[in-house]
Amino acid sequence: MMLPIPVGRIRVFDSSMFWRVPIGDPSPSIRSLGSTALQRYLRAKNLENRNREAEFGMRRCRGGELLDLDDCAAAVLNHDDFVQLELAGEDDKLASSPLATKVRRPYQEPTEFLFLDGNSLTTASLVALGQGLFKIKLTPEAVDKVNKCRAVIDGFIREGKVVYGVNTGFGKFAHTVIPKEQLVQLQENLIRSHSAGVGPPLSVERTRMLLAQRINVLAKGHSGISMETLDAIIKAFNASCLSWVPEKGTLGASGDLAPLAHLALGLMGEGNMWSPQSGWADSKAVLEGHGLKPLVLKPKEGLSLINGTQLISSLGAEAVERALGVAKQADVIAALSLEALRGSVRPFHRAMHAVKPHPGQIEVAERLCALLDSHIFPSQIAESHRSCNRVQDAYTLRCIPQVHGIVNDTIKFVQMIISTEMNSATDNPLVFAENGEIISGGNFHGEYPAKALDYLAIGVHELANLSERRIERLVNPALSELPAFLVKDGGLNSGFMIAHCTAAALVSESKALCHPSSVDSLSTSAATEDHVSMGGWAARKALRVVEHVEQVLAIELLAACQALEFLHPLETTAPLQRVYQLVRSVVSAWDKDRIMSSDIEAAHTLLKQQKVWIEIQPYMDEYRNKMKA
């Protein structure tokens, strides 16, 4: 795993060599990066007798823009940019070996705090916590609830009352009473035995989300954890000390037991842990390196750390936020394609959608009207075909509001379910301090988020379904009246032929992923847990579907912008022209075949960072204001 420390990565494409190259503070110039790449390459190839001061240029791999050698690298390179070094002169051996540097930003510890109370965490805030933008504090009210709840647990122990998970075994062993002197060992054994996950670990960002989400649930004050233990967990989060958590192994009932056990295991100083300063290392060493002590679990605390749906809901929160972002931008990309295909604006007329008033449909239609030809933002392209004899467009153009609209409404519904789950008490048993009760139940069951995330995958997939069909229309000359595969000299050049195949492959894979996981159930724990949600898989595959949607729309964005090249000198509307310019700032037009994957990745990055939406938002506001005037 590449650690976010202040280094760059140099790659020589012809030999697959990798080096770490310092790009710390202060950031080097572009010239310095290129000089370092050249020197290390010469040394590795035993060519040190060559001219180490050879003239060279630096060019961004995505789009091919030439960079000023005197610019500060941090000022002109984005996260994960690749930069190609081009050598001048007649040394063919060197000139045939393009070099590239990949820049990673150093980790910056957040200075702002987000207050958690167990009731008001949003999907957007959870994603921001995962990105490392905030540290965590509890509200005073939350601290008070946690203390009162723990007092109930301590009282039951003093009185010798038998309570599930406090002084009994778990699952099938619920009737086995554990002696008082073994209660700490009981909790530790629970964490170790349940740390049975498999597969690659969650990313740093997703592990942060998982830990933040668990803290939020504990802050609700029904779990029975002590404030001493919860405070230690918060300190670990704020130091970005993150346990190794394999992504597979949860059934989504009795909680996300395996992943949450791995999360707790690292906090106990066992297994592996990551921090920006240490990278992956022994958990105890990482904690001690940050001045933290491993957790020593009190009665009930092991169970308090692993009961709940936090893996499902934290991954679900990311899926929701990414779906919200890509759904808005899908409207913009569809508008670009409609312009390039010289479609009609009339199907988006307000009167059409007022008589079928689904909120999402109306919202999408209004966006399209704001982006496409109007008296506020006229289009030369639209004007050029205003008198054509086409009666109506294909469904993938005409029915954008009806299809994109239900996607919007689906995402908002799922966001409501996930937000409720994120702020719910999901332990078993639950402690109610107000009347001194401890009640066993089933709030750990993940059926709500599992069903919702299956629905999200099905809903958001339609954006890619529609997008792939529009790509087909763009590259097919029989449908577009544009050059085949959007390239000059067809035959010699293949253009967007295989980019469309990639989109089709992603759509097909997503269709299989859209089969709901929550319709499945397997009985476990000696038939004690005889119905489970399979919500962990629902969340993971929903994220994969969202990513596929982003990638397919990235291909459509590139294809639509390339189609506009063949309509020059005519220009589209001001907002869509701005999107075209944004794309061209990272990906140049295709005048001949070149490697497509890096350009698709660049467009995908624009969508993940929501830059397409950011660019057009001022125009949307201007349109609405002028329509109201």
N, C-alpha and C positions, 0 to 999 in steps of 0.2 A: 504494500500500500504506500503510495506517495504521501509523505507528510507535508502539511502546509507550513513549512519553514522557509526562510528567505533564501531559496535557491532556484535556479532555472534548470532546465533539462535540455541537453544538446543531443540531437540525433543526426547521424549521418545516414541518409536514406539508402546508399548503395551497400552498406555493410551492417546495418542495424545496430550500430554502436550507441551506447548511452553514457553520458557523463552528467554529474551534478556540477553546476557552475554557480558560484555565489552571485546573487543579484540583490543583496540586502540593502540596508539603509546606510548611506544614500544610494538610491537606485542608479545603476550605471547607464551610460548612453547606449544607444543602438550600436554605435561604432565599437564600443567596448565588448558588447556581447558577440559581435561578429568576429572581432580580433581573437577573443578567447576560443570561439568555436574553431577558427582556422588553425590556431596554434595546437590545440589538442588533437585535431584531425591529422596534422602533419606529423606530430609525434607518434600517434598510433599507427600511422602508415609508413613510419621510417622515412619520412620525406623532409626531415628537419633542415636539410641543406637547401631546401627551396626557400623562396623569398617569403619570410614571415610577415613582411609588411606589404604584401601584394595588395593592389587596389581591389576593392570589392564594393558591392552594393547590398542592401538588405531589403527584401521584399516580403510583404505579408503573403503567406501561402493561400489564405482564403481571400480570393478576389484579385490578388496579384499587385496590390498598390505598392509603389516604391516608397520607402521610408527615409526620412532625413536622418543621416548618421549622427547628427549632433543632438537629436531629441533625446529626452530622458525616457528610458524604456518604460517606466511605470506610467508615464503620461500618455503614451500612444498605444501600448499593448494591453489588450483585455485579458482577463483570466483565461488561461488555457489557449492563448494564441500560439500559432506556429509562425516562425519567421525564417524565410529562406535566404541563405547567403549566396550571392552570385559573384564569382571571381572575374576580374577583368584580365586582359592580356591573352597570350597565345598558349598558355599551359593547359593543353587539352585534358591531361590526366586529372588536374585539379578541377578544371571547369566542368568536368562531367560528373562531379560529386557534389550535388547540392547539399548544403548543411541547413539545419533548422534548430531553433531554440524554442522550447516550450516554457512559458513563464507561469509560475505559481506565486500568488500573493502570500506574504507571510501572515501568520495568524495574528489577529489583533484582539486582545482581550476586551470584551464589552465593558463600558463604564455605566450604562444605564440599567435600571432594575425594572422588572415586571412583577407586580404584586399578584400573588395567587391566593384565592380564597375558597377554591373548590366549587365555585358556582358560575364564574363569568369568563372562563378561558374560551377564546374563539379559535377557529381553525387557522385564521391568518396569524394570530399571536403564537400559536403552537409551532407553526412553520418558521416564524421569526426566531423563536427560541432554538429550534433545530439548527438554524443557520448561524447560531452563535452571536446574535445581535443583542441579547439581553442576559443579565444574571437574574436570579430569582430571590424574592423575599416573600414571606407570608404576611398577610394582613394581621393586625392585632386580634381581630375577631376570630380568625382561623386558629391562631395560637391558643386562644382561650378554649375553643371547641376541642382541639386536640388534647389539651391537658385534662379537661373534664371527662373526655372519653376514656383516656388512659386510667383515670382514677377509678372508673367502673371496673375495668379489668383487674387492677390491683386489689380492689375490694373483693371480687369473686375468688381470687387466689388465696387471699388471707382467710376467707371463710371456708375454703376447701370445697367450693361448689364445682361440679363437673360441667365443663363447657367445651363444646366441639372445637378442636383446633388450638385450644388453650392448654388443656391438660388431658387431651385424648389423642389417639392416632387420627389418621386422615383417610377419607374415602371409605373403603371396606373396613378399615380399622377404627372407625368412629366410636365403637363401643369399648375400645381398649383404653383403660385409664392409665395415665403415665404418672409415676411418682414425682413429687415436687422437686427432688434433687436432680431429676433428669429433664426438666422442662427446657433448659437452655440447649441441651444436646438434641432434644426433640426438634426445635426450630432449625438448628444447624443441619441436622440430618434431612429435614424437609427440603432445604435449599439444595443441598448436594445431590440428593436422589432425584430431584426434579430438574436438575441441570442436564437434560438429556436431549438437547436440540442437535440438529445436524445442518449441514449446508454452510454456505459462505456467511460471514458476519454481516449484520446490518451496517450500513454506512455510518460514518461519524454523525452526520446530520440526523439520520433516522434514530440512532441510539440516543442522541440528545433529546429528540422529541419524545421517545419512549420514557426516558427518565423524568422529563418535565411533566409529562402526562401523569405518571405515577405519583409524583409529588403533589400535583393538583388534587388527585383523588384522596390522598392521605390528608391533605389540608381540609377536606370536607368535614372531618371530625367524626367519622363513624367506623374507623378501622381499628382503633385500639392501640395504635402505635404511640410510643413515647415521644415527647418533644425533643428529648436528647438524641434519639435515633433519627428523627426526621431532620433535625438541624444538621446532623452529620451528612445526611444524604444531600441536602441543599448545598452544603459546602463543597461536596464532591462535584455536583453539577456546576457550581460557579467556577471551580477550578478546571472544568472540562475534563474531569477524570471519568472515562467512559468504559464500561465493561464490554468484554467480547460477548456478543449476543448472536448466535446463529439464527438465521431467518426462518428455519423450518422446524416444526415439531408441535405446534399448537392445534388443538381441536376447537378452540374458541368456546369452551364450556368448562366450568370450574375455573374459569379464567384462562388467560394465555400463559399457562403454567410454566412450560419449558423456557420460553424467552424471558419471562419475568424472573424466573429462578436464576438464569445466567446473569441477568442484570444485578440481582442481589448478591450473587456469588462474588463478583468483582468487588463490590462494596465491602464484603467480608474479608477482603484481602486474599482471595483464592482465585485461581485461574488467571486470565490475562486481562489487561486494561490498557487503554490508550489515553494519552494526553498530548497536547501540541508540543510540549517540551520533551517528552520521553519517547514518543511513538509507542508501538506495542511493546509491552514489557510485563513482568510479573506484577500482579495487582498490588500486592503488599508494598513492593518497592515504589510503584508509581504513587500510591497514596502517601507513603512516608516522605517521598520526594517533594510533595506539596504540603507537608506539615499536617497531614491528616492521619487518623487512626482507623484501622479496620473496624467494621461494626461488630459489636457483641450483642446478639439478639436476645431480647427479653421474651417472656412468654407471650404468645400470639403474634409476635412481630414478624416471624418468618412467613406465616400465613398472610399477614397484612401486606407483605411485599409481593406476593405472587397471585393472589386472587384478583381477577378483573380482566377487562377487555382492552387493556391499554395498547397492546400491539395492534389490534384491529383498528382501534379508533385513531391512533397516531398515524399509522400508514393511511388510514381513510382520510384523515385531515389533509395530508399531503395530496392525495388523489383528488380531493374536492378542490383544493386551491389551484392545482395545476389545471384541472378541468375548467374551472371558472375562467382562468386566463386564456386557455386555448380556445374556448367557445366564443369569447368576445372577438378574438383575432380571426377566427374562422369566418365571421361575417365580413371582415375587411378583405380577406383573401378571396372569398367568393365574389365580392364586388369587383375586385381586380380581374378575375377570370371572366366575369360577365362583360366587363368593358372590352377585354381583349377579344371576346367572342362576339362582340357587338350585339349584346342582348338588350331587351327592352326593360325600361324602368317601370312601366305601367303596372305590372303585377304587384308592385309594392305600395300602390296607392293606399292612403289611409282608409278610404271608404271600404276597400276590399277586406281589410282586416278588422274593421269595426263590427262586421257582421259575423265574424268568427273570433270572438274576443278572448282568446287564450293569452295570458300575459306575456309569455315568452315569444309567441308569434308576433304580437304587436311590437314588442321591443326590437326584435330583429328587423322587421319591416321598416321601422323608424330609423334604425342605423343605416340600412341600405339606402334609404331616401337621402340621408345626410351625406353619404359618401358618393352617390352616383349623380348623374346630370340633374341640375336644378338651376333656378335663376340665381341662387346664392353661389353655387359652385358649378358653373357650366363646363361641359366636356366637348372638346373639339371632335373627339372620336364619336360620341353620340350624335353630334350634329351632322357628321359625314354620312350616317346611314338612316337619318330620320325619315326619309321618304322611301325606304326599301319596302319590298312587298312581303316580308316575312310576317306571318299572322301571329304566331306565338312560339315561345322558346321551349326547349326540352325541360323536363321536370327538374333536373339538377340545377337549373337556373331559375325557372319560374317558381318552384316550390321551396326555395331556400327558407323563407320565414316559417313555413309549416313544419319543416324537418328540423332546422336549427332551433326553432322555438321550443319544441318539446324537450330538446336537449337542455336548454337553459332552465326550463321548469324542473326537469329531472335533477339537475345538479343542485338547485336550490332546495328541493325536497330532501335530498341526501345530506346536504349540509346541515339542515335542521336536525335530522336523526343523529348525525355524528356529533354535532355540538351538544345535544342533550346527553349522549353517551359519555362524552368527555367530562361532563360536569356531574356525573352520577356516582353514587356510592355503590361499588361493585364487589365489595368484600363478602365473605361468608365465614363466620357469622358477622352480623352488623351490630354495632353497639349504639344504644340510644341513651345518652347521658341524662336527658331530661327526666326520664322515669326509671333509670337504672336497669334497663333491660338489655339482654343480649339475645338476638333472634337469628336463627338459621333460616336461610331461604335460598333463592336462586338468581340474585342480581348479577352474578358473574356470567350468566349465560349470554353469549354473543349473537343471538338470533337477530336482534334489531340491526346492529351495524352490518352483520353478514348479508342479510336480505337487501339492505340499502345499497351496499357496495356491489352486489351482483347487479342490481338495477342500474347503478352508475355506469358499470362497464357496458351494459347493453345500450344505455342511452347515449353515452359519449361516443361510442363506436360509430354511430350514424354520421358523425361529422366526417370521419375518414371514408365511410362508404360513399357519401356524396362527393367528397373531394376527389377520390380516385376516378370517379366517372367524369368529373370536370377535367381532370388531367387527360383522360382519354380523348375528350372533345378538343382539347388544346393541341394535342400532338397528332391527331388524325386529320389530314388535309381535307378529307371528304366531309368532315363536320365543322372545321374551323375556317376554311378558306385561307389558311396560313401554310407556310412551307412545312413539309412533312417532318415531324419530330423537332420542329422549331429550330432548324439549323440550315445554314447555307451549304451548298454543295452536298446535298443528300446523296448517300451512297459512299462517297469518300468519308463523310462525317455521319455519325449515327445520332448525334444530338441527344434528345431526351428519351430515346427508345427504351433504354434499360432503367432509367430513373422511374419511368412509368411502371416497369416490371417490379421494381422494388416496392413501389406504392401498393401494387396489387398483391404482392407477397405479404406485406404487413397487414393489409385488410383481411386476407384469408386467414392468417394466423390469429388475428383478433377475433374472428368469428368463432374459432374453437375456444378461445379464452372466455368468450361471452356465455358459454354454457354455465349456468349458475352452480356454484359450489355448495350453496346453502340448502339445496334439495337433498344433499347426502347426509347420512348420519351413521356412525359406527358405535356400538356399545362398548364401553371401556370400564376399567376399575371394577372388575367383577360384577358388571351390570348395575353398579351404583350410578354411574354416569351413562345412562342408557339412551340419551339423546343429546347430540352435540351440534354446533352451528357450522363448523368448518370455516369460521370467519377469517382465520389467518390467511388461508388461501384466497378467499374472496377479496381481501385487501391487497394482497400481493399481485394478483392477476388484474385487478382494477388499475393498479399503477402501471402495469405493463401495457394495458389497453390505452391508457391516457398517453403514455410515451409513444406508442404507435400512431395515435391520432396526431400528435405533435409532428412526428416525422413525415407522415403523409401530407399534412398541410404545409410543411416546409418545402416539400417537393412541388406542391401546387403553387406556392408563393414564387418559387424560382421560375416555374414554367409560365406563369401569368406575366411576370416581369419580362421574361424573354419574348413572349408573344407581343408585348408592347413595342419591342424593338422594331418589329416589322410593320408597325403602324405609324412610325415616325414619318414626317415631322408633327403629326397630329399628337396632341397631348390629352391626357385624361383630366379628371377634376383635380383641384388643388390638393385635397387630402390624399387621394390615391397617388398623385404625382409625388407627394412627400414620401409615401411608403416605397414607391419605386426608387427614389433617391436613397432611402435608408438601405434597401437591399443592395443597391449598387455601391454603397460605401464599404461593403464587405465581400461582395461577389460581383465580378465584372461580367459583362455580357459575353455570350458564347459566339465567337466568330469562327471557331473550329473546335473539334473535340479536345477535351482535356479530362483529367481525373475529376469525377463528379462528387465523390463521397465527401471530400472536405468542404465543398460548397453546400451540400445538403446539411452537413453538421453546422456550418456557419449560420444558415437560415434557421435551423432548429434552435440554436442558441438565442437568436433574436426572439423567437417565440417563447422560449422558457423564461427569458428575462422580460417578456411582455413589452419589448421595445416597439413592436408594430402598433400596439394599442396606445402606448405613450405618445407616439408620433401623431396619431390622428385625433386624440382626445380634444385638443384645443379646437380643431375644426368642427368636431361634433358639438361642442359647447357653442361655438359661433353660430352654427346652423340652428340650433334650438332657440337661441336668443333672438335671432333674426326672424324666425318663424312666429315667435310670440309677439314681436313688435308690431 
